Amino acid sequence: MKPMTLQKQIDRLGVLKAEIADREAEYKTIVDNLKESGIEQAEGKLFKLQVCTYERTTVDYKGLVEKLKVSARVLRSFTTATTVTMAKVLPR
């Protein structure tokens, strides 16, 4: 198999990103419909579905820092930085 040129790789990546976005939108629509239907379990020919409802707890980090009057110095001592490399595909 002949390697793709840089330009073809970039264009292919963009096409894949668009296809994935379409699939994710379709997936979300189907999931929303199933959740709204009220079913808890069901089976297709290939897959099983289980809908679970649970409570998720989150902490208001910004509010906590303000309430406890955490200084920037203390906050920095509990902060880590990580280098992240990403590729972003944008339409032309």
Secondary structure, 3 states (H helix, E strand, C coil): CCCCCHHHHHHHHHHHHHHHHHHHHHHHHHHHHHHHHCCCEEECCCCEEECCCCCCCCCCHHHHHHHCCCCHHHHHHCCCCCCCCCCCCCCC
